[in-house]
């Protein structure tokens, strides 16, 4: 398409943000600020403590009886009123927003409580009893492919839900004849962005219309609106979706709110009143959305001079327990860009999507890019090492030439514009690379660990809706019909007083949409920014939108702002025709500036914008014939360059492509293993810059999140599927104290494919920074197998090797791991009591005694002479949870010995154990000897995981100590080497 030309003015200036006055004075209107009906009830969600388990029974009787509870729903209730959500691929598997027969990840919804307020709803959750039968879990994507691996979905019969192979050019021949074949294996971890505001939904059901009205801080609607409508069994026009005026960040992950939209909508239907749900921070970390983890093996055919002639990709994508739409978008979004910034003609790709007992994945800032470029740029770095070349030389020799644009990649991408070599050279010169290299050399001469890393990446923006269909075979695509394009919509309207309003179907999460749209439209119409008001709230029942609408894939500046400019230009052309008649000139001589329309050749011959603009309202009969109205103009824009995948699987997966070249210097502390970023330089070509200040803000935000991905953040899971990083004490995110100030440089090559020449910029450093830092660490340490995050403990392993076992004997036996991944604990002890053996025996059979000696017990019920049930509250670190304990006595030899076995389950996790108690008569009373084995698993490991072993032993020890005290004795004097005493003291200090 022909790019719009502008005379200059507001666009390209760092003007004051329209949004800031309200936000900085506390007047933002987020979803939890919005008024609701007086009868609105509140929703709370019971979540699975297990990574994998069958649901044998759910008893909601006590919860339903609690005063203030309006409704209780289980999976079967939800299933009766909904349909399975759309799965991203053709597969014999269902995808529900709540568990039915089994749970498949820690945090999966199991039951819903609707109550008068959130306090009652949370209390009611504790009263629901769920009988689980735990199953073996699988969290390693490679092990999930094994023949004997636990299968998550029996209907699927495997954990491999999709596999496709692609071939472009002749990669086999290139690899066979290459001077060098160099490969790398990368296991990219899970991480996520962590916005200040969590998910939120307000839902209402209209029984008369069989229609839903939902407000959510969703960033769609895009294709997910159809997924929600289908799941709720209503036509799209009966599923009204609205968004609040403000959103406290998203970075992609708020697309994942849609299963909760479905749950809240069903809850409102059952309750017969509006329902509100605001996710808490623990829920968000545990069960919202993370990026995919991916195992990549990448091999290159390399010439003697470092030129890459072929790439062979093998990608194994872990999408968690369910393949929820739009996944596997993360795997395929970059399909047209698999060669990055390089001119490589031969490519083969093997893509596999696997399911594991982890949270389902979704969009996350830069989705697909970090996983691709970490492998590709680490490979480029390895090529340089193997061939004894400077990494910069390898990058330069492989870059797409400046005279090749628009450049068609081997996999079908169309790189719109760029001058990568010049941008790289400018970055090195203006960023002070030579001085940084001298600093490195000086540091190394002093014996310090210092390295420099590089990364060159292409940042795609404005996704082609057809890229996701590449997951289908050409035959399957032909049957389903073509899908392609990237439609954007914008409306410019003029009221009877000549005031201008702009409306778009793109939901901002802090990017400054209102400011940029006011700049664009005001400049096109010759107005001050204050004369243009922008509304970014979305209402699918009233606003113009399409299935591609929404805020994702950096589409705002290239597509949405461009559509607004086109709409303004259409009105501008009609206004010029009206003014021409009033000014007695031809329309081509009419210019717009300072709120007036005037004769370009005679500026004194002018008329006010308001008078001309309002003519369609006040005097439509005076409009020149054929001019048309100037009240409202809506533009749906889609670029011609985004076509459906070809029969050969070629796909231009994004419309425009920015370029980023980064380099950085890092120093590693030899003692602690801590990585310190000494200097970071990032060069961006994002096409035409519309607002320089906000572009730099986007770069800084992406950089800060990428520093987290590189150095701190990882979603970690135990072997039993337990989530180990469920608090911000375990899932570390960087603050301003840990994030250095990057030097940001720009090189503009406007896109010929977008109306304003703009490209995306909001995701780029999430793609480039993790691998740039990793390459610097590799340079500093001389280590090839670099894994994220680069935490001090991991770096120390490379510095000193794995931690050696202690030379002194330890009091406690080493922690073992059970078959299901639970942590196995053992211990023993003894105590002298003054009571007789018969009286101690009677205590073990008395519920009142058990209530007194079980730590945290509220109630103990006697089911039979050998079976007891208890309600207890236990805490691990700063977090406490309510548990249900089941205790049984067996192998009874009265009054000499008994085995106590049982288990606990609660919101924070589960445990099970067995203890053998023997009673021996002594001269002064009775000696109680005990030994136990226990297993701790589930979500409990996510709260204070470092305290878990000690705390579990303390709880078990407290039971037997309490028994001894209750029988008339004290703390067990003969506990081995004082283990229990030291653990108790340690636990108390840490509390």
C-alpha angles and dihedrals in degrees: 000000000000112000117234114252120217133197093224129253126116099008111086095026128112097236124174112279115253091213098056102076093062097039096048093049094050096255097121114130110219125171094268089052096056118106116247135193115282091243094054112137126206130240130219126180129220107216133199117262089198132076092215129006143136115246104229097175142346120207112196097164097109093043092052090051095054111110111250096030111127101181142351121206131188130189093273091054090053093046092055091059101038145040129238112278118252113274117220095235139030103274140136094250137105126221118205128177090230133038119265117174097357143011118236105185139025107267097027110147112256103168139002128222121200112192143159089265140001093257093061091042092055092047090051091054089065090057096058112098117206121188108210130185104204119226131199110274131214122209103157110087093210093050089047087070094057117113092239096044118125108262115227097200115035091195089061093047093208140047092236103093100172140010131178134171125206134189128190123179115340107308094161093059092045092052093045094054099036121124088224136018111201125178140180135194120214129186103194110199131225119263137151144202114256113211121196090238118059127206120303135183134181111188135183132181124210106206093189092058098028085231137135128220112196132178114194137158087243120147095216153042092177114121094329091077087068091048091053094046093049092047091052091047095236133115115261092254089062094054105075112189122192133176131210120250092251135034125195096225132299113181089193101306098097088075081076093068092084098091087056090050086060094046094047091047092053090045090053090050093051094042093048092224139073116288129207127197128182115184117230123224096256090052091048096052094043104041115009115088135305132180118265122266112226138194110211131184110189125183127186134199104222132190121221091262093053098261112146115225101174143013127205113197126194110182126182110190121200108206097171129234099333133026098230121185131291088031135129078048091107091060097046104033091087096042094115090049103051091124092054114201092340135102101234117154104191124060138162123188134190113190123188127176117204133186123225138170094272135104112288111261132231145162116330126175108292091009110201094004101087091050093049100043096043088062097039098046093043087053092051089051091049091050089056091049094048094047096040092242133139108259089228090058091052090050093048095048092054103041119117106262118252092237094054099075129151081047124189112215122217091255094049105268117142110216102206105202144339150126101219097173094054092046090051093048092048091050092052093047100041094036094054100241093162092054090047091053089052090050090052093050092049092049092050091049087059091051095255124140108245130156141175124218134191136197132181116189142164114231111211121206138180100038121228106237087219096064093084090058088066084083085072124073117252088255092053091048092051090053094047095045129243123301123190146125138074107242118195125187133201135168127205115192135182123206127211091272093052096255116148126226126187123203126185135175095231118106111215123216096192102307096121101252093160093054097048094044090050089051093050098045095039091053093048092050098038095244137133113258090245089066092063122071119194124206115196099170110118126222114172091197094060111017131079110251142145136209089268094053119119143076110286141105093034092284100142104087098035099039114014098039088043091054090050090052090051092050091049090049092053091053090042091056092052093045089052090054091051093046092047090063092049093046094042094235136107119275094244090065094056115107131186123222141136094003094307140100111218146165107272089214094044111029092185089067096081145137129199119263091231094056094051096038094052095049092098089059101041105028113015090158090066095059114114113258113273094014098110130203125315097200099098138358124188120189125196106194128188125167123237092223094073107082132166117269113284125241086260091054095253111153134179091210096184136029102225136021129208123197128230128188117183134179130177144175121223134183124205122211107233092209103046103021090231116155115222120192104223098180134358126191122184125184118196133192104189095156117244112005112226099184114012095196094054092043089057089046090054090050092050092048093050090046093052092051090047091052086057092051091048101045112015122011129087134143100226125194133192122231090261091055093260113153109238102187103053099135134050087249089066101027100059121202125186123252129198087276092063098037117082123211109261123214104240120204131179136209114181124211105163117225115247089206102061127068095239098030090246127142130192122278108165100090105036105099090049084065101040108032103062093055093040090057091043091053090051091051090048089051091050096047103029089232123146103191100068115175131184139273097044094213121168092252093054094044089049089058089059091045099046108008125245118332111272121233114259117267094218119076114259126226095222126058114246115270112261128202123231126224091265094049097260119143110253118214130187134184146149142199147154141220138193117228131181095225122100120259092247092054092049089049091052090053091059089058096046118094091206091056092047090050089053096048104036105094111248095000118164098176139002120198123196109226093173137337089282103028127073135172124204140186111218140171117217132175133210110195111314097344127079129193139185117244138188113223126200115199127187132182120215143156088042119185103176121250097354111060143000137175117227114200132169150123142234131215130184146137092288099049144282144278139186133188151159128220129186114210123192126188120207126185115238134182091263102033133294136335115217114206122185141175126182146187120202138175125207121197146143130057092331087087090065096065113069093339091178090062095048102096095046095041093051092051090048092053092049092045092049090059093057093040090052090050090053093048091047090053092051103270135106136232111324105271095194100051104139110278091335092292097152094046092052093046092050091050092046092049092049092050092051093049 
